[in-house]
Amino acid sequence: MKSIAVRVPASSANLGPGFDVLGMALDLPADVGTGDPPPGAKAADDHHPAMIAFRDLGGTGALWVRTSIPMSRGLGYSGAVRVGGAAAAAIQRAGGRDAAEVVRGPDVLEVAARLEGHGDNALASQRGGVTVYDHERPVELRLAFDPEPVVVAWSPIDVTASTARSRAALPAAVDRADATFNVARVAMLVAAFERGDVDLLRGAMDDRLHQAARLDTLPGSAAALTAGVGAGAWAGWLSGSGPTVAFLCAPADATQLAGALPPGGQVRTMEIDKSGVRPIDPEPRNSSAGVR
């Protein structure tokens, strides 16, 4: 069959208190496709996470990747390309039929989440929007804000983070009071999203399970988080295991918020991606994606 290609959004996981559960899709794309690499893309070898997911779901032949999602920065690179590889295999297996539905199937999510080790990034990249990951009943939240917020993200230029090392530094057990605190904040956060309630959102991304331990090793990120919240962001959080920190704000406030963040970091202003993974033309005439 002819070449296949899909576009997958980046994601930000945890959103503060929703450790391994909450995720948000961001309009920073990764393209994954079969056949010879088009302009701006590179062939994926057998060790690439996209290829591993592609093969896991029965994909055959060559695979390429073209993406502007940075690696090891807490923006869901591995989750996105794994969703892309699994989605390409699902389309191939279906003979190209019903591609827009096939890529959102449970088998694509199962493969990406299993290989990732946690499904929060994978679900957000597959479905778009803000999602609640549970392997039995994944949920997509309705966002009722008017205007819809944008995400301003700050990433230190010379710092990366390893999810595996970051998780190893977390305590094996948590205090009951801290667990209760986080349950309450997750409930507040979900209610704030579905009501479009900015006042309720403020403070709803506070966390006692993982952020403090991770930020202790990322002083630049901790300073940026404090600066962004102090500059009037609706809320801020450590994106995944970091080192990126992210903020929600009104579109009209994004430039001012970005200017308040400390030097030494790259600032991105993104919309929340609502589409999730979707089929695309394998060789678009124009692409702003970089290569990873």
N, C-alpha and C positions, 0 to 999 in steps of 0.2 A: 504494500500500500504506500501512498505518498507520505512525505515527511509529516511529522506531528510536532507541534510546539504548544506550550502552555506558558502563561504568565502567572506568577505567584507573588503575593505581597509579603513584605517583611512583617515582623510582629514584635510586640513588646509584651513580655510575660510578667505575671505576678500582680502587677498594678498595685504594689504595696502589700496589702494583707492577704491577697489571694494566691498564696504560694502553691505552685504547680497546678493551679485551677483556672485563674483568670488570664485572658490574653486579649490583645488588641491588634488588629491588622493595620498596617501602615502603607501608604502609597509609595513605597520604595521597592522596585520590582526585581524579581529574578525570572529570567526566561530559560526554559529547559526544553530541548527538542531532540528529535531523532535525525539520523543521517549526517551529512557533512556539515560542519559548523558554518553558519552564515557570517557576514561581516560583523566583527566585534565580539564573536563568541569563540570559545575554546573547547576542544574535545575533552570529555570527562573520562579519566582512566578508571580502571577497575576499583581503585581505592576511594574515589570521589563519593561523598554521601548521596549525591543524586543517582549515580550509577548503581550503588548498592541497593537503593530503594527500587530502582527500575528493574534490576535483576530479581529482586525478592518477589515482585509481583508478576514475574514471568516475561518481562520485556526482553527483546532480542535486538541485536545490532548495535550500532554506534549511538552515542548520546553526546550532546553539547550543552554548555551552560554559558549564559551571558547575564551578568548581574551587577547592580550597583549597591547591593547590601554588603557592608563591610563584615569581615570575619572576626569572630571573638570580641565583639563589641556590645553584645546584649541586644541585638536587633533581629535575632531569629534567623541568621544565615542558614544554619544546618537544617532547621525545621522547614524553611521555605524550599530549599533545593531538594530535600527528601520528599516533600509533598509534590514538587514538580516531577521528580523521577517516577514516583508511584503513579501520578496522574497520567504521564505519558504512556506508561505500561498499560494502564487501564484502558486508555483510548485504543492503543494498539491491539489489545486483547479483544476489544469489542468491534474490531474492524473499522474503526472510525465512526461508528454510528452513535448518535445521542451523546456526543462528546461533552457538551455542557453539563449534562446530568451525570455522566460516568465519573467525571473528575471530582464530584462531590460525594461519591459513594463511600460507604463504611470501610471497604477494603483499602482504599487509599489512605484514610485516616489511621486505620489499624497498623498498616505497615510503617507509616511515618512516625506515629507515636511510639511504636515498639522500638524502632531503631533509635529514636531520639532519647528514649528512656523516660519521657514525660510528655504529655500530649497538649500542654497549654499553648505552646508556639504553633504546633502542627495544626491544631483545630482552628486557631485564628487565621493562619495562612490559607487553610482550605476553605473556610466559610466566609471570612471577612467580618468586619464589624468588631464588636466586643463579644467574647464567648466565655462560656463556663465549661471546662473540660471535666467530663466523667466518662469512663470508657464504656459505660452502658447507656447513658442518656446525655450526650453532649447538647448544650443549650446555646442558642444565639439570642443575645439581649437586644431589646429595642432601645434606641437612643432618642430621647425626646427633647434634646436641647435646641433652642432657637435663639441665635444662630448656632449651627453646629460648631463645636470647638475644633481648633487645630492642635496638633502636637508639636511642641518645640523640644528638640532633643539636643543635648550637649554631650559630645564624646571627647575625652582627652586624646590629644594627638598621638602621644607616644606610649599609651597604656592599653593593654589588652587584658582579657580575663578568661580563665578556664572554668567552665561550668563544673567539671569534675573536681578541680581543686577547691573551688568555692563551696561546693556541697560538703566536701570532706571537712571543712572548717566549722560547719554548723553543729550545734549540740545534738546528741542522739535523742534527748528527751527535752520537753518543754514544760514550764510551769503551768499549772491549770489556769491561773489568773491570766497568763499571757495568751493561752489558747482561747479563753473566753473573750479577751480583748479583741483578738483577730476575727473571731466569728462575728462579733458585733460590727466590726468595721467592714467586713465583707457584705453583711446584710445592708448596712448603710450605703455602701458603694453601689450595689445592685439597684437599690431603691433610687439613689440619686441619678443613675443613668436612665432608668425607665421613667422617672418623673421629670427629668430635665432640671433638677434642683441643684443649682450651683452652691447655695448655702450648705446643703446637706453634704455635697461633695467635699467641701473644705474639711480636712481632717479625716475623711473616710479612707484615705490611702495611708494612714499611719499604720505601722507594723511593729510587732514585737518578736517575730519568729526568725527573720533572716536578714533584714536590711541593715540593722546596726552592726552585726558581725561582719558583713561584707563591706560596708562603708568604712569600717575601721582600717581596712587594708587599702582603701581608695580615697585618700584625703582630698584629692582634687575633685573627685565626684561628690564627696560630702559637702565641700564648699560650694560647688555649683548648685546642688540641691537646695541648700540654705538660701543662696542668692536668688534663685528662681522663685521660690515660694515667697521670699521677702519682697520681690518685685511685683507681686500681685497675681501670680499664676493661680488658677482655680485649685490646682492640686499638683503635686510632683511625686515622683517615685524613681527608685533604681530599676532600670529596665533589665529584666532577667537577672543574671548574676553580675551585670555591669560590664564595663565601667560606665556605660552611657546612663545618664539620668534624663528623664522626660517629664514634660509638663503639659497640662491642658490649659488652654486659654481661649478667649474670644479671638476670632481672626483679626480684628482691628488692633488687638494688643500684642500680636506676635512680634512685630519689629521691636517694640519697646522692651519686651521680655528678653528677646535674643540679645539685645544690646546690654542688658544688665548682667549677663552671664560672664564668668571670668575669662580672661585670655588663656591661651594654651589649649583650647578645645575647638572642635569643629561643631558648628551649629547647623542643624537641619530643621526646617519647618515643613511639616507634612500634614496631609489630611488623613482621616481615618478611612482606610480602604473598605468599601462596602461590598465588593464583588467576590473577593476570595480568588481561588485559582480559576482560570478560564482559558479556553483554547484561543490561540492567536495565529496570525499568519507567520509561518516559519521564517520569512525573510522580509520584515517590515522595511519600508524605504528609509525611515529615520528611527534611530534608537539612541536614547541618551544613557543607556545602561553601560556600566563599566564591565570589566572582566575579572572574574575570580575563578 
